[in-house]
Structures are given as C-alpha cells and as structure tokens.
Amino acid sequence: MKHGKKYNEAAKLIDRSTFYEIDEAVALAKKSAGAKFDETLEVHIRTGCDGRHAEQQIRGAVVLPNGTGKTVRVLVFAKGDKVAEAEAAGADYVGGEELIPKIQNDGWLDFDVVVATPDMMGVVGRLGKVLGPKGLMPNPKAGTVTMDVTKAIQDIKAGKIEYRLDKTNIIHCPIGKASFTEEQIKDNLQTLLDAIVKARPSSLKGQYLKSITLASTMGPGVKVSVAKF
C-alpha cells in the first residue's frame, strides 16, 4: 500500500518492533497526526476472547473524562412524557413510529447514537436490519435502552463511548482528538482500558489483552505495551 509523504515522515518517528509505555505511545500518536484537520485518535485492542461464545461477547460503555472531541447527534425513541424529557435533556431528534419509514425507506441516518425507552423497543426492533450493521441498535448493556433518558443523553453528550468486539475479536474506540493534550488523551485511554479490563469474561482462559495499538486517523499505528494489563 502506497502512503503519502506525511505518513512516511510520521512512520520514521515510530519503531515498529517496540512496545511503548502509555505516556510515550500517546506522545508519538499525537506527534504523528499531521493532517490539515483535527485527527481522531483511536485505540485498537486485540483480545483473546472468542466472540462466537455468548459469554465472551464483551460489550459495554464508558464515559471518557475528557469527551471525544466530537459533537454527537442523539436520536431518542420515546412516547408520552418521555418525549418532552428527551427534548429538555438535549436530544437532537425525538420521535416514535413516524420515524420508521424515514429511516427504512428514505435512508435518513443523520444521528450517531440511538437511545430508546424499553416500551419503544418493539418499534425500534423493526429497524434492526438498518441500525444493526451500523452499530446503532440501542442496547441495555450500553445504557441506550433506558427509562432514564436524561442521564443517557447527558452521558453521551459528555463523551460516553461504547466498546464491543468486532468479528475478529478486536475492540476499536475513539479516545479523543489530536488537538487534546497528552494528559487528556492518557486519562481517556486509561479510563477505557480500566473498563475493558473489568469486563474480562470469567470463562476466558489465557491472555485477555493480546495487543493494543494507538493511531490517528491518517497516521501509523503505535504499539502499546500490554505487560501491566
């Protein structure tokens, strides 16, 4: 794969065979973000889990102390007095049954997170084929199926992110922007890793976190030492 000049310059800063401590890894990932826009820093965690077993399907959510640096658009499925509550809490869109054709037929997807009250899951379930593959389906484990829509919206707007295994048993999460200070990125990364370590399935034998890689949107990956995890 051919890379641009900036990527190649950034790659020279990083030794591919070295596993860096968090402080150094964060500094390198931040330094290697040289694009003209504010790049997102992401962490990719390869686990020893086998997602084919239900009990090893890691999934949860955590509020990053410094947010993600991204403005998150929240859609809430609710009815009755929960509609006004969701609007008051700052939801970008609130609705019910009437949104189904808009999403299903018109392909409307101008939102980043979907929250639903439990009594609306029958309606939302009909959107499974659209929302599921995009990772937008509300889920109780992620705190997006709840009667407390105020807390759900506030947490999401404050920087709550969801972590889950993909098909290759890797977790991919944004942990901030290149414009963040190293301290802010480190705090976010540590908070996420603590939550994932806590979520270790009891049935898992052997190594849990096999590799951790930090990278900016356009930059090369920086390997993080997993020794202390």
C-alpha positions as CSV (number, residue, x, y, z in Angstrom):
1,M,0.0,0.0,0.0
2,K,1.4,3.4,-1.0
3,H,1.4,6.1,1.7
4,G,1.8,9.8,1.4
5,K,4.8,11.9,2.3
6,K,3.3,13.0,5.7
7,Y,2.6,9.4,6.7
8,N,6.1,8.3,5.8
9,E,7.6,11.1,7.8
10,A,5.5,10.2,10.8
11,A,6.3,6.5,10.4
12,K,10.0,7.4,10.8
13,L,9.3,8.5,14.4
14,I,7.9,5.1,15.4
15,D,9.9,1.9,15.8
16,R,7.6,-0.9,14.6
17,S,9.3,-3.5,16.8
18,T,8.9,-1.5,20.0
19,F,6.1,-1.8,22.5
20,Y,5.8,1.7,24.1
21,E,4.6,2.6,27.6
22,I,1.3,4.6,27.5
23,D,3.0,8.0,28.0
24,E,5.4,7.6,25.1
25,A,2.8,5.9,22.9
26,V,0.3,8.8,23.4
27,A,3.1,11.4,22.6
28,L,4.1,9.5,19.4
29,A,0.5,9.1,18.2
30,K,-0.2,12.8,18.8
31,K,3.0,13.8,17.1
32,S,2.3,11.6,14.0
33,A,-1.1,13.3,13.4
34,G,-0.1,15.7,10.6
35,A,-3.2,16.1,8.6
36,K,-4.8,19.5,7.9
37,F,-7.9,18.6,10.0
38,D,-8.1,17.7,13.7
39,E,-7.5,13.9,13.5
40,T,-9.2,11.4,15.8
41,L,-7.0,9.2,17.9
42,E,-8.2,5.7,18.1
43,V,-7.2,2.6,20.1
44,H,-7.4,-0.9,18.7
45,I,-7.4,-3.7,21.2
46,R,-6.9,-7.3,20.1
47,T,-8.4,-9.7,22.7
48,G,-8.1,-13.3,23.5
49,C,-11.9,-13.7,23.5
50,D,-13.9,-15.8,21.2
51,G,-16.9,-13.8,20.2
52,R,-18.7,-16.9,19.0
53,H,-19.3,-17.8,22.7
54,A,-22.1,-15.5,24.1
55,E,-20.4,-15.2,27.5
56,Q,-17.2,-13.9,25.8
57,Q,-19.1,-11.2,23.8
58,I,-17.6,-8.1,25.5
59,R,-19.9,-5.1,25.3
60,G,-20.3,-2.1,27.4
61,A,-20.0,1.7,27.6
62,V,-17.8,4.2,29.5
63,V,-17.8,8.0,29.8
64,L,-14.4,9.4,28.8
65,P,-13.4,12.1,31.3
66,N,-12.4,14.5,28.6
67,G,-15.0,13.5,26.0
68,T,-14.2,12.5,22.4
69,G,-13.9,16.0,20.9
70,K,-16.8,15.1,18.6
71,T,-20.3,16.6,18.6
72,V,-22.6,13.6,19.0
73,R,-26.1,13.7,17.5
74,V,-28.6,11.7,19.6
75,L,-31.9,10.2,18.3
76,V,-34.3,9.2,21.0
77,F,-37.3,6.8,20.5
78,A,-39.8,7.7,23.2
79,K,-43.5,8.4,23.8
80,G,-45.7,10.2,26.4
81,D,-43.9,12.5,28.9
82,K,-40.5,10.9,27.9
83,V,-40.6,12.9,24.7
84,A,-40.5,16.3,26.5
85,E,-37.9,14.9,28.9
86,A,-35.6,13.8,26.0
87,E,-36.0,17.2,24.3
88,A,-35.3,19.0,27.5
89,A,-32.1,16.9,28.0
90,G,-30.7,18.0,24.7
91,A,-31.7,15.2,22.3
92,D,-31.2,16.2,18.6
93,Y,-34.2,14.2,17.4
94,V,-37.1,12.6,19.3
95,G,-39.9,10.5,17.8
96,G,-41.6,7.2,17.5
97,E,-43.4,5.1,14.9
98,E,-43.3,8.0,12.4
99,L,-39.5,7.8,12.1
100,I,-39.6,4.2,10.8
101,P,-40.3,4.9,7.1
102,K,-37.9,7.9,7.2
103,I,-35.1,5.6,8.3
104,Q,-36.1,2.5,6.4
105,N,-37.2,4.0,3.1
106,D,-35.5,7.4,2.9
107,G,-32.2,6.2,4.3
108,W,-32.2,9.0,6.9
109,L,-29.2,8.4,9.3
110,D,-28.3,11.9,10.5
111,F,-27.5,10.7,14.0
112,D,-24.6,9.0,15.8
113,V,-26.3,7.3,18.8
114,V,-29.8,5.9,19.2
115,V,-31.5,5.8,22.7
116,A,-34.9,4.1,23.3
117,T,-37.2,3.6,26.2
118,P,-37.9,-0.1,26.8
119,D,-41.6,0.4,25.7
120,M,-40.3,1.5,22.3
121,M,-38.1,-1.4,21.6
122,G,-40.9,-3.2,19.7
123,V,-40.9,-0.3,17.2
124,V,-37.1,0.1,17.1
125,G,-36.7,-3.7,16.6
126,R,-38.2,-3.2,13.1
127,L,-35.1,-1.2,12.2
128,G,-32.7,-4.0,13.2
129,K,-31.6,-4.6,9.6
130,V,-30.7,-1.0,9.1
131,L,-29.4,0.0,12.5
132,G,-27.8,-3.3,13.5
133,P,-25.0,-3.4,10.8
134,K,-24.1,0.2,11.6
135,G,-23.8,-0.5,15.3
136,L,-26.6,1.9,16.1
137,M,-29.1,-0.5,17.7
138,P,-29.9,0.5,21.3
139,N,-28.7,-2.0,23.8
140,P,-29.3,-2.2,27.6
141,K,-25.6,-3.1,28.2
142,A,-24.6,0.1,26.6
143,G,-27.1,2.1,28.6
144,T,-29.0,3.1,25.5
145,V,-32.2,1.2,26.4
146,T,-33.4,3.0,29.5
147,M,-36.3,4.9,31.1
148,D,-33.7,7.5,32.4
149,V,-33.4,9.3,29.0
150,T,-32.0,12.4,30.7
151,K,-28.9,10.6,32.1
152,A,-28.4,8.6,28.9
153,I,-28.4,11.8,26.8
154,Q,-26.2,13.7,29.2
155,D,-23.6,10.9,29.4
156,I,-23.5,10.5,25.6
157,K,-23.1,14.3,25.1
158,A,-20.3,14.3,27.8
159,G,-18.3,11.7,25.9
160,K,-19.7,8.3,26.6
161,I,-18.5,5.7,24.1
162,E,-19.5,2.1,23.5
163,Y,-16.9,-0.7,23.3
164,R,-17.6,-4.1,21.7
165,L,-15.9,-6.9,20.0
166,D,-15.9,-6.9,16.2
167,K,-16.0,-10.2,14.2
168,T,-12.2,-10.6,14.6
169,N,-12.4,-10.1,18.4
170,I,-10.9,-6.6,18.3
171,I,-12.3,-3.6,20.1
172,H,-12.0,-0.2,18.2
173,C,-12.7,3.0,20.1
174,P,-12.1,6.8,19.6
175,I,-10.3,8.3,22.6
176,G,-10.0,11.9,21.6
177,K,-8.6,14.3,19.1
178,A,-5.0,15.2,18.1
179,S,-5.6,18.7,19.5
180,F,-6.2,17.2,23.0
181,T,-3.3,17.5,25.5
182,E,-1.3,14.3,26.1
183,E,-2.8,14.3,29.6
184,Q,-6.4,14.3,28.3
185,I,-5.7,11.5,25.9
186,K,-3.9,9.4,28.6
187,D,-6.8,9.9,31.0
188,N,-9.3,8.8,28.4
189,L,-7.3,5.8,27.3
190,Q,-6.7,4.7,30.9
191,T,-10.4,5.1,31.7
192,L,-11.3,2.9,28.7
193,L,-8.7,0.3,29.4
194,D,-9.8,0.0,33.1
195,A,-13.4,-0.6,32.0
196,I,-12.3,-3.2,29.5
197,V,-10.1,-5.0,32.0
198,K,-13.0,-5.1,34.4
199,A,-15.2,-6.6,31.7
200,R,-12.9,-9.6,31.3
201,P,-15.2,-12.7,30.9
202,S,-14.7,-15.2,33.7
203,S,-14.8,-18.1,31.2
204,L,-11.7,-16.8,29.4
205,K,-8.6,-18.8,29.7
206,G,-5.2,-17.4,28.8
207,Q,-4.2,-13.9,27.8
208,Y,-7.0,-11.4,27.7
209,L,-5.5,-8.3,26.1
210,K,-3.1,-9.5,23.3
211,S,-2.2,-6.2,21.7
212,I,-3.0,-2.5,22.0
213,T,-2.3,-0.1,19.1
214,L,-2.9,3.6,19.1
215,A,-3.3,5.5,15.8
216,S,-4.5,8.8,14.5
217,T,-6.9,8.9,11.5
218,M,-4.1,9.3,8.9
219,G,-1.1,8.3,11.0
220,P,0.7,5.0,11.5
221,G,0.0,2.7,14.4
222,V,1.9,2.8,17.7
223,K,2.1,-0.4,19.7
224,V,1.4,-0.1,23.4
225,S,3.0,-2.5,25.9
226,V,0.3,-4.8,27.4
227,A,2.7,-6.1,30.2
228,K,0.8,-4.4,33.0
229,F,-2.6,-5.5,31.8
